[in-house]
Amino acid sequence: MTQRIKPFITLFFLFHTTLQMLGQGNDQQVTTTVISDFIPAIKSDVRKISETPAILDTSTPGPRIDYKLAPRKFDTYYDVEPIKAAKMDGEPLNKLYPGTVRGGIGNYFSLYGEGWYNSTRSRENAWGVHVRHFSSSSSVGGTPGFSGFSDDDLSLYGKKFVGKHTLDADINYSRNSLYFYGNEPGAFDHSRDSIHQYFDFVSANVGLLSHYQDKEKLNHSIRLKYYYLDDHYKTSENNLQFKGSAWRYLHEELVGLDVSVDYYNNHAPHDTSNMTIVHLHPFVGAEGEKWDLKVGLSAFAEYGRDVPFYSFVPDAEASYDIYKHILTPYVALEDGTVRNSYRNLTSENPFVNPNVVGGIQNTRYKYSIIGGLRGVLSSTTSYDAHASFGEVENAAFFVNDTSDRMHNKFTVIYDDGRLFKLHGELAYQKTEKLRFLIKGDYIRYFLYHEVQQWHTPTTRITLSAHYNLREKILIKADLFALNEQYAPYYVPGTTVPHSFVLQTKTLKPLVDVNLGVEYRYSKTLSAFVHFNNIGAVKYYQWNDYPTQTFNMMVGISFIF
C-alpha cells in the first residue's frame, strides 16, 4: 500500500511548489486537502495569476468592421502527360516469340510467303533462319513477252558472344527468275524460254568484333566474305573479300587503320577477267566538348588491267555543335573506288546483257567535297541537309543494247565528268505510335561526252509514314516520286547510207503511292492488306519495260 501512495505524495509536492512560484509573493494561502483514495483537490477560492501578460494600449480603437467572404470554388484545369512506367529490377521480361509466318495473295496472280524463326533471349548466342518467296505469273498489259517473275531467298545466321568479342556468321542463297519482256514495237516475237533469265546467288560471311571499353585497348574488326553468282547464260562471278580494322586511343587522339582486299573473277562464255582492289586507310581522330575531327589517307591499288592503277587521296571530316545539337555544321572530303561488279549491275537493273562482264569498269571518285547541317529540333524531330561537289571517272549508265537482235537487253556505258548532289531529310518519331520520314535527293552529272545521264533521274523524293493505333491497327503509307528520265535510241540517217542518228527519248515522271493496313486480332494473329501504285500509273523505270499498275495483296500473319 505504501508503494502505491509514494507517487501521489511526490506529485502533491511538485504541484504545491509550482503554485508558490506562480504566486510571485502573493500572501494568499493555498490549502490542499487529501481525502480517501488519495485524490488531491484544490479549493475553489484559489486565485491564480494569468500566464498571459496584459498589454495596456493607450491608442484609441477604430471602428469594428464586419465582412463576409462569399465561398466560391476556383476551377483549375491541367493536362497530365502520361509517362512510360519504369521497369524495376526483377520485373518479368516480355515474352518473346521465336517464330513468325506471313502469307498472301494478290492480283497479277501474285503469291507471297515469308517466315522467320529465331532464338529467344540469351546472353551467350543468337541464331535464326529466314525464308521468303514472292512471285507473279501474269504479264503486264501492252508487252509482247511474258513478264512474270519469282524471287526466293533463304538465310541462316548466328552470333556467339565470347568475352569482349562477338563472332557472327551467315549463309545465304537466292534465286531470282525473270524474263526479258520489253522490246521496241515491231521487234521479233519470242517464246517464253528464249527470253528467260535467272540468277543463282550463294554467299557466306564471317566476322569477329571486339568490345573493349578501356581506351588503351586495341579494338579490332575482322570480316571475310565470299559469294558466287551465275545466270541462265553461263555467266558467273566469284568475289572474295577481306576487311580488317584496328583502332585505339593514344592519349586523347583516336588512331586507326582500315584494310580491305577485293578479288573478282568474271567468266562469260567467250571471256574471262580477274580484278583485285587493295585499299589502305590510316586515320587519326580527335574530339572536344563541341567538335569532332578526323583526317586520313586513302590509298587504292587496282590490279587486273594491262596497267595497274594507283591512287593516293587525303580525306577528312569535321563537325562543330553550335548550340545543344540543334545546329551542327559539318564538312568532309571524300574519295573512293566502286567496283561495278556483275552482281551490283544486275541488282540495279536485272535486264543487263550478260556480255557486259568483259568490259566492266570501276567508277572512281577522285574527290568529293561535302558540307551540310544536321541536328535535332526536339526530342522527336531530327534533320540533315548537305551538298556535295566532286569529280568522277567512269560513271556507269544503262542504255539499250542495239547489238542484241531482240533489242530487249541493256548494256553499260561509261563517262567522266563532275557530279553535284543535294540531300535533305526530316524525321519525326513519337515513341512507337507515329513515325514520319521525308527524304529528297538532287543528282546532276555534268558529263564530258554523253548528252544525258541516261536512266538516272535528277530528282528523287521519298515519303514514309507509320501509325500505330493502340497496338491494334497499324498503317503504313509510302510515296516515291522521280522526275523525267532520258533514254537514247537510234534512227536511220538520211544523209549517209547505213548510218544512224542518236535521238533522245523522254520517260515520263512517276509518282507511286502505296498503302498498307494491318489489323492485330490478337498478339499472335493479324491480317493485312497492301495497295501498291494506288493511282494505277503506267510508268517505265527502264526504257521499253513498263511496270505493273495498281496491284493489291491480302494475307495473314501468325506469331508462335
TIRO-499238 format. One record per residue (C-alpha): residue number from 1; x, y, z. Coordinates in pm, whole numbers, plus 50000, padded with zeros to 5 digits. Example, Ala and Ser with C-alpha at 12.3 -4.5 7.8 and 13.67 -1.06 7.14 Angstrom:
BEGIN
[r 1,[51230,49550,50780]] [r 2,[51367,49894,50714]] 
% end
This chain:
BEGIN
[r 1,[50000,50000,50000]] [r 2,[50287,50232,50088]] [r 3,[50442,50181,49745]] [r 4,[50121,50295,49575]] [r 5,[50096,50614,49793]] [r 6,[50452,50743,49725]] [r 7,[50387,50861,49366]] [r 8,[50086,51065,49468]] [r 9,[50276,51232,49756]] [r 10,[50555,51327,49514]] [r 11,[50301,51472,49270]] [r 12,[50144,51675,49550]] [r 13,[50469,51849,49649]] [r 14,[50561,51930,49290]] [r 15,[50221,52085,49229]] [r 16,[50240,52283,49555]] [r 17,[50583,52422,49474]] [r 18,[50468,52532,49126]] [r 19,[50178,52731,49266]] [r 20,[50407,52909,49508]] [r 21,[50638,53014,49225]] [r 22,[50348,53146,49019]] [r 23,[50225,53345,49313]] [r 24,[50533,53569,49299]] [r 25,[50499,53689,49661]] [r 26,[50121,53693,49690]] [r 27,[50019,53631,50051]] [r 28,[49713,53419,49963]] [r 29,[49710,53093,50145]] [r 30,[49660,52771,49949]] [r 31,[49510,52482,50133]] [r 32,[49524,52125,49998]] [r 33,[49305,51851,50135]] [r 34,[49363,51484,50066]] [r 35,[49059,51268,50102]] [r 36,[49011,50899,50076]] [r 37,[49168,50707,49793]] [r 38,[49426,50988,49785]] [r 39,[49264,51203,49518]] [r 40,[49407,51558,49553]] [r 41,[49170,51858,49515]] [r 42,[49216,52238,49503]] [r 43,[48967,52470,49672]] [r 44,[48758,52692,49451]] [r 45,[48875,53015,49614]] [r 46,[49224,52981,49483]] [r 47,[49331,53286,49283]] [r 48,[49582,53234,49001]] [r 49,[49780,53482,48804]] [r 50,[49722,53460,48428]] [r 51,[50021,53326,48232]] [r 52,[49950,53573,47953]] [r 53,[50056,53930,48041]] [r 54,[49805,54206,47972]] [r 55,[49911,54487,47738]] [r 56,[49792,54839,47814]] [r 57,[49734,55017,47483]] [r 58,[49668,55388,47506]] [r 59,[49565,55422,47142]] [r 60,[49201,55482,47053]] [r 61,[49045,55171,46892]] [r 62,[48897,55216,46550]] [r 63,[48552,55115,46441]] [r 64,[48489,54743,46401]] [r 65,[48406,54634,46053]] [r 66,[48215,54315,45989]] [r 67,[48253,54148,45647]] [r 68,[48189,53813,45498]] [r 69,[48371,53615,45227]] [r 70,[48139,53451,44980]] [r 71,[48268,53090,44934]] [r 72,[48345,53028,44569]] [r 73,[48542,52745,44410]] [r 74,[48811,52842,44160]] [r 75,[48831,52572,43896]] [r 76,[49176,52482,43768]] [r 77,[49245,52275,43464]] [r 78,[49561,52088,43376]] [r 79,[49664,51807,43148]] [r 80,[49885,51531,43270]] [r 81,[50105,51375,43007]] [r 82,[50148,51008,43087]] [r 83,[50498,50869,43100]] [r 84,[50607,50517,43040]] [r 85,[50637,50323,43363]] [r 86,[50992,50248,43462]] [r 87,[51090,49885,43478]] [r 88,[51216,49767,43815]] [r 89,[51489,49515,43874]] [r 90,[51344,49172,43889]] [r 91,[51037,49266,43687]] [r 92,[50936,48985,43447]] [r 93,[51058,49039,43090]] [r 94,[50821,49049,42798]] [r 95,[50760,48715,42636]] [r 96,[50947,48660,42312]] [r 97,[50803,48452,42030]] [r 98,[51065,48272,41819]] [r 99,[50862,48222,41501]] [r 100,[50666,48434,41254]] [r 101,[50499,48335,40928]] [r 102,[50324,48560,40675]] [r 103,[50142,48477,40356]] [r 104,[49923,48650,40099]] [r 105,[49776,48650,39750]] [r 106,[49709,48934,39508]] [r 107,[49617,49032,39157]] [r 108,[49859,48959,38871]] [r 109,[49843,48607,39020]] [r 110,[50086,48710,39291]] [r 111,[50189,48479,39575]] [r 112,[50379,48582,39885]] [r 113,[50517,48379,40175]] [r 114,[50776,48464,40437]] [r 115,[50892,48312,40763]] [r 116,[51139,48372,41044]] [r 117,[51249,48153,41329]] [r 118,[51495,48298,41582]] [r 119,[51642,48211,41915]] [r 120,[51496,48390,42213]] [r 121,[51671,48588,42486]] [r 122,[52022,48467,42563]] [r 123,[52349,48610,42697]] [r 124,[52560,48361,42505]] [r 125,[52435,48339,42146]] [r 126,[52169,48432,41892]] [r 127,[52068,48250,41575]] [r 128,[51789,48243,41321]] [r 129,[51661,48137,40981]] [r 130,[51469,48338,40723]] [r 131,[51288,48216,40411]] [r 132,[51090,48419,40155]] [r 133,[50901,48366,39829]] [r 134,[50737,48629,39609]] [r 135,[50616,48568,39255]] [r 136,[50381,48687,38985]] [r 137,[50266,48471,38693]] [r 138,[50077,48733,38492]] [r 139,[50203,48968,38223]] [r 140,[50191,49345,38219]] [r 141,[49949,49471,37957]] [r 142,[50093,49601,37632]] [r 143,[50412,49393,37634]] [r 144,[50484,49125,37372]] [r 145,[50667,48895,37614]] [r 146,[50581,48722,37939]] [r 147,[50666,48950,38235]] [r 148,[50624,48721,38533]] [r 149,[50896,48681,38796]] [r 150,[50988,48478,39101]] [r 151,[51217,48563,39395]] [r 152,[51325,48303,39650]] [r 153,[51557,48363,39946]] [r 154,[51697,48151,40228]] [r 155,[51927,48278,40505]] [r 156,[52089,48120,40810]] [r 157,[52262,48349,41060]] [r 158,[52404,48340,41409]] [r 159,[52609,48521,41672]] [r 160,[52825,48399,41958]] [r 161,[52924,48628,42246]] [r 162,[53270,48537,42375]] [r 163,[53405,48761,42649]] [r 164,[53469,49102,42495]] [r 165,[53412,48975,42139]] [r 166,[53120,48890,41912]] [r 167,[53159,48620,41650]] [r 168,[52893,48627,41375]] [r 169,[52833,48429,41056]] [r 170,[52564,48387,40792]] [r 171,[52496,48178,40482]] [r 172,[52256,48295,40210]] [r 173,[52103,48156,39895]] [r 174,[51873,48332,39650]] [r 175,[51725,48253,39311]] [r 176,[51570,48531,39104]] [r 177,[51384,48433,38789]] [r 178,[51264,48688,38532]] [r 179,[51207,48748,38160]] [r 180,[51335,49000,37904]] [r 181,[50980,49106,37824]] [r 182,[51046,49457,37694]] [r 183,[51134,49545,37336]] [r 184,[51069,49806,37075]] [r 185,[50740,49798,36878]] [r 186,[50762,49562,36583]] [r 187,[51062,49374,36721]] [r 188,[51093,48999,36699]] [r 189,[50828,48778,36851]] [r 190,[50979,48543,37106]] [r 191,[50878,48247,37319]] [r 192,[50897,48237,37697]] [r 193,[51204,48012,37701]] [r 194,[51404,48235,37468]] [r 195,[51371,48538,37697]] [r 196,[51416,48360,38030]] [r 197,[51683,48472,38275]] [r 198,[51765,48366,38630]] [r 199,[52036,48438,38886]] [r 200,[52164,48190,39145]] [r 201,[52346,48359,39429]] [r 202,[52530,48192,39719]] [r 203,[52721,48384,39986]] [r 204,[52896,48325,40317]] [r 205,[53013,48579,40569]] [r 206,[53204,48550,40899]] [r 207,[53329,48827,41127]] [r 208,[53485,48899,41467]] [r 209,[53431,49229,41652]] [r 210,[53581,49342,41984]] [r 211,[53401,49548,42250]] [r 212,[53673,49687,42477]] [r 213,[53560,49981,42693]] [r 214,[53914,50067,42800]] [r 215,[54052,50331,42565]] [r 216,[54401,50189,42593]] [r 217,[54287,49855,42450]] [r 218,[54325,49784,42078]] [r 219,[53977,49735,41934]] [r 220,[53954,49543,41610]] [r 221,[53717,49406,41348]] [r 222,[53788,49125,41102]] [r 223,[53547,49015,40829]] [r 224,[53573,48763,40547]] [r 225,[53311,48742,40269]] [r 226,[53262,48521,39967]] [r 227,[52990,48495,39704]] [r 228,[52927,48307,39382]] [r 229,[52680,48423,39114]] [r 230,[52577,48259,38791]] [r 231,[52290,48300,38546]] [r 232,[52096,48129,38269]] [r 233,[52359,48229,38010]] [r 234,[52651,48058,38191]] [r 235,[52794,48388,38305]] [r 236,[52942,48369,38654]] [r 237,[53124,48580,38909]] [r 238,[53334,48494,39217]] [r 239,[53416,48751,39482]] [r 240,[53642,48704,39784]] [r 241,[53669,49000,40019]] [r 242,[53871,49064,40333]] [r 243,[53816,49365,40559]] [r 244,[54007,49449,40873]] [r 245,[54010,49745,41108]] [r 246,[54206,49830,41423]] [r 247,[54181,50140,41640]] [r 248,[54276,50268,41986]] [r 249,[54333,50592,42174]] [r 250,[54679,50740,42219]] [r 251,[54630,50997,42495]] [r 252,[54318,51178,42367]] [r 253,[54356,51102,41995]] [r 254,[54196,50808,41814]] [r 255,[54437,50628,41580]] [r 256,[54333,50351,41343]] [r 257,[54382,50163,41017]] [r 258,[54132,50014,40771]] [r 259,[54243,49749,40524]] [r 260,[54040,49576,40251]] [r 261,[54123,49340,39967]] [r 262,[53866,49252,39696]] [r 263,[53924,48979,39441]] [r 264,[53682,48936,39147]] [r 265,[53674,48665,38886]] [r 266,[53427,48702,38598]] [r 267,[53360,48430,38347]] [r 268,[53146,48457,38033]] [r 269,[53114,48201,37752]] [r 270,[53372,48392,37547]] [r 271,[53559,48600,37804]] [r 272,[53728,48574,38145]] [r 273,[53869,48854,38360]] [r 274,[54023,48899,38705]] [r 275,[54044,49210,38919]] [r 276,[54198,49283,39260]] [r 277,[54141,49606,39453]] [r 278,[54351,49689,39761]] [r 279,[54254,49975,39992]] [r 280,[54457,50112,40285]] [r 281,[54314,50386,40505]] [r 282,[54511,50512,40809]] [r 283,[54333,50782,41011]] [r 284,[54361,50999,41322]] [r 285,[54064,51144,41511]] [r 286,[54015,51387,41797]] [r 287,[53713,51534,41970]] [r 288,[53624,51808,42213]] [r 289,[53316,51910,42402]] [r 290,[53154,52050,42088]] [r 291,[53371,51944,41796]] [r 292,[53491,51632,41617]] [r 293,[53777,51597,41367]] [r 294,[53905,51301,41167]] [r 295,[54173,51302,40897]] [r 296,[54315,51017,40694]] [r 297,[54469,50899,40369]] [r 298,[54301,50667,40117]] [r 299,[54539,50459,39910]] [r 300,[54391,50244,39632]] [r 301,[54561,49994,39405]] [r 302,[54387,49808,39118]] [r 303,[54539,49505,38953]] [r 304,[54400,49311,38659]] [r 305,[54418,49563,38379]] [r 306,[54703,49599,38138]] [r 307,[54849,49874,38357]] [r 308,[54794,49876,38736]] [r 309,[54622,50184,38877]] [r 310,[54728,50363,39198]] [r 311,[54558,50644,39384]] [r 312,[54652,50843,39697]] [r 313,[54394,51095,39816]] [r 314,[54353,51258,40161]] [r 315,[54015,51251,40330]] [r 316,[53881,51438,40630]] [r 317,[53562,51515,40817]] [r 318,[53483,51770,41087]] [r 319,[53177,51891,41277]] [r 320,[53101,52157,41538]] [r 321,[52799,52172,41767]] [r 322,[52694,52538,41771]] [r 323,[52401,52504,42011]] [r 324,[52289,52194,42203]] [r 325,[52293,51962,41899]] [r 326,[52022,52177,41736]] [r 327,[52261,52324,41481]] [r 328,[52569,52122,41389]] [r 329,[52751,52214,41067]] [r 330,[52990,51958,40918]] [r 331,[53228,51928,40625]] [r 332,[53402,51632,40465]] [r 333,[53647,51549,40189]] [r 334,[53596,51201,40044]] [r 335,[53708,50979,39759]] [r 336,[53675,50615,39668]] [r 337,[53655,50339,39413]] [r 338,[53335,50145,39340]] [r 339,[53360,49805,39179]] [r 340,[53089,49781,38912]] [r 341,[53059,49405,38950]] [r 342,[52813,49186,38763]] [r 343,[52633,49137,39095]] [r 344,[52592,49512,39156]] [r 345,[52485,49590,38800]] [r 346,[52219,49315,38782]] [r 347,[52089,49406,39129]] [r 348,[52013,49754,38998]] [r 349,[51899,49653,38650]] [r 350,[51827,49277,38606]] [r 351,[51778,49320,38229]] [r 352,[52150,49371,38163]] [r 353,[52307,49173,37881]] [r 354,[52539,48909,38035]] [r 355,[52806,49002,37781]] [r 356,[52887,49322,37978]] [r 357,[53120,49129,38213]] [r 358,[53407,49160,37966]] [r 359,[53400,49539,37971]] [r 360,[53316,49621,38333]] [r 361,[53497,49934,38454]] [r 362,[53540,50062,38808]] [r 363,[53393,50400,38899]] [r 364,[53645,50627,39069]] [r 365,[53553,50935,39271]] [r 366,[53864,51149,39251]] [r 367,[53735,51386,39518]] [r 368,[53408,51494,39672]] [r 369,[53364,51800,39894]] [r 370,[53063,51780,40129]] [r 371,[52913,52047,40351]] [r 372,[52593,52039,40549]] [r 373,[52389,52088,40864]] [r 374,[52234,51833,41096]] [r 375,[52066,51845,41431]] [r 376,[51763,51778,41646]] [r 377,[51476,52024,41663]] [r 378,[51312,51849,41959]] [r 379,[51309,51513,42134]] [r 380,[51105,51377,41843]] [r 381,[51239,51561,41534]] [r 382,[51577,51550,41360]] [r 383,[51708,51675,41027]] [r 384,[52006,51652,40792]] [r 385,[52086,51855,40482]] [r 386,[52407,51865,40280]] [r 387,[52550,51941,39939]] [r 388,[52848,51787,39762]] [r 389,[53053,51854,39453]] [r 390,[53325,51638,39302]] [r 391,[53485,51478,39002]] [r 392,[53405,51126,38886]] [r 393,[53571,50890,38641]] [r 394,[53391,50601,38466]] [r 395,[53043,50686,38588]] [r 396,[52817,50397,38475]] [r 397,[52487,50440,38286]] [r 398,[52244,50186,38138]] [r 399,[52139,50214,37773]] [r 400,[51952,49981,37539]] [r 401,[52185,49731,37373]] [r 402,[52134,49777,36997]] [r 403,[52374,49495,36919]] [r 404,[52124,49243,37053]] [r 405,[51886,49128,36782]] [r 406,[51580,49139,37010]] [r 407,[51662,49487,37143]] [r 408,[51539,49379,37486]] [r 409,[51861,49398,37691]] [r 410,[52078,49676,37831]] [r 411,[52446,49742,37824]] [r 412,[52662,49980,38029]] [r 413,[52846,50286,37902]] [r 414,[53094,50497,38099]] [r 415,[53180,50865,38101]] [r 416,[53379,51114,38306]] [r 417,[53255,51439,38447]] [r 418,[53164,51641,38752]] [r 419,[52893,51545,38998]] [r 420,[52673,51774,39207]] [r 421,[52439,51641,39479]] [r 422,[52186,51784,39721]] [r 423,[52032,51578,40000]] [r 424,[51779,51663,40269]] [r 425,[51578,51462,40517]] [r 426,[51344,51527,40807]] [r 427,[51248,51256,41056]] [r 428,[50980,51259,41327]] [r 429,[50909,50985,41577]] [r 430,[50686,50997,41884]] [r 431,[50751,50669,42067]] [r 432,[50632,50376,41858]] [r 433,[50295,50534,41777]] [r 434,[50385,50766,41492]] [r 435,[50688,50781,41264]] [r 436,[50740,51010,40968]] [r 437,[51031,51045,40726]] [r 438,[51074,51254,40413]] [r 439,[51389,51248,40200]] [r 440,[51486,51429,39885]] [r 441,[51785,51400,39651]] [r 442,[51903,51603,39357]] [r 443,[52176,51435,39147]] [r 444,[52322,51613,38846]] [r 445,[52607,51489,38628]] [r 446,[52799,51729,38403]] [r 447,[52939,51473,38160]] [r 448,[53218,51532,37915]] [r 449,[53080,51323,37625]] [r 450,[52726,51192,37684]] [r 451,[52444,51440,37630]] [r 452,[52233,51300,37919]] [r 453,[52275,51094,38236]] [r 454,[52084,50802,38084]] [r 455,[51821,50630,38301]] [r 456,[51930,50838,38600]] [r 457,[51671,51086,38729]] [r 458,[51794,51411,38875]] [r 459,[51527,51429,39148]] [r 460,[51410,51161,39390]] [r 461,[51158,51214,39672]] [r 462,[51059,50955,39930]] [r 463,[50794,50994,40197]] [r 464,[50717,50725,40453]] [r 465,[50475,50730,40747]] [r 466,[50386,50469,41011]] [r 467,[50096,50495,41256]] [r 468,[50020,50255,41540]] [r 469,[49664,50284,41673]] [r 470,[49653,50127,42021]] [r 471,[49861,49830,41912]] [r 472,[49557,49714,41720]] [r 473,[49570,49879,41377]] [r 474,[49899,49953,41202]] [r 475,[49901,50183,40899]] [r 476,[50194,50238,40665]] [r 477,[50200,50479,40372]] [r 478,[50479,50540,40119]] [r 479,[50523,50778,39830]] [r 480,[50801,50761,39569]] [r 481,[50847,51029,39306]] [r 482,[51101,51059,39025]] [r 483,[51128,51328,38764]] [r 484,[51166,51252,38395]] [r 485,[51447,51027,38270]] [r 486,[51612,51001,37931]] [r 487,[51698,50701,37714]] [r 488,[51896,50703,37388]] [r 489,[51776,50538,37069]] [r 490,[51899,50544,36709]] [r 491,[51713,50607,36383]] [r 492,[51847,50553,36029]] [r 493,[52034,50852,35892]] [r 494,[51906,51034,35585]] [r 495,[52233,51175,35452]] [r 496,[52476,50885,35485]] [r 497,[52373,50531,35385]] [r 498,[52369,50271,35664]] [r 499,[52420,50539,35925]] [r 500,[52223,50604,36245]] [r 501,[52139,50923,36428]] [r 502,[52115,50943,36807]] [r 503,[51777,51053,36941]] [r 504,[51665,51112,37298]] [r 505,[51351,50953,37439]] [r 506,[51189,51103,37748]] [r 507,[51046,50872,38014]] [r 508,[50764,51046,38197]] [r 509,[50792,51139,38566]] [r 510,[50640,50888,38804]] [r 511,[50460,50904,39136]] [r 512,[50398,50576,39313]] [r 513,[50174,50577,39623]] [r 514,[50143,50267,39841]] [r 515,[49929,50196,40146]] [r 516,[49936,49905,40389]] [r 517,[49698,49829,40678]] [r 518,[49740,49554,40936]] [r 519,[49478,49454,41194]] [r 520,[49600,49266,41500]] [r 521,[49328,49031,41613]] [r 522,[49549,48916,41899]] [r 523,[49914,48924,41996]] [r 524,[49981,48629,41768]] [r 525,[49731,48662,41481]] [r 526,[49681,48951,41240]] [r 527,[49553,49024,40890]] [r 528,[49693,49271,40637]] [r 529,[49613,49431,40304]] [r 530,[49857,49620,40079]] [r 531,[49767,49859,39796]] [r 532,[50051,49943,39557]] [r 533,[50054,50209,39284]] [r 534,[49716,50335,39401]] [r 535,[49698,50584,39115]] [r 536,[49730,50299,38862]] [r 537,[50007,50493,38686]] [r 538,[50173,50317,38396]] [r 539,[50537,50418,38406]] [r 540,[50876,50297,38286]] [r 541,[51171,50259,38513]] [r 542,[51368,50123,38217]] [r 543,[51300,50204,37852]] [r 544,[51051,49958,37692]] [r 545,[50987,49794,38031]] [r 546,[50654,49908,38177]] [r 547,[50584,49819,38540]] [r 548,[50269,49676,38695]] [r 549,[49992,49929,38752]] [r 550,[49755,49905,39051]] [r 551,[49808,49586,39248]] [r 552,[49696,49467,39588]] [r 553,[49761,49179,39825]] [r 554,[49571,49041,40124]] [r 555,[49712,48797,40376]] [r 556,[49758,48687,40735]] [r 557,[50045,48682,40982]] [r 558,[50092,48438,41268]] [r 559,[50343,48450,41554]] [r 560,[50429,48139,41752]] 
% end
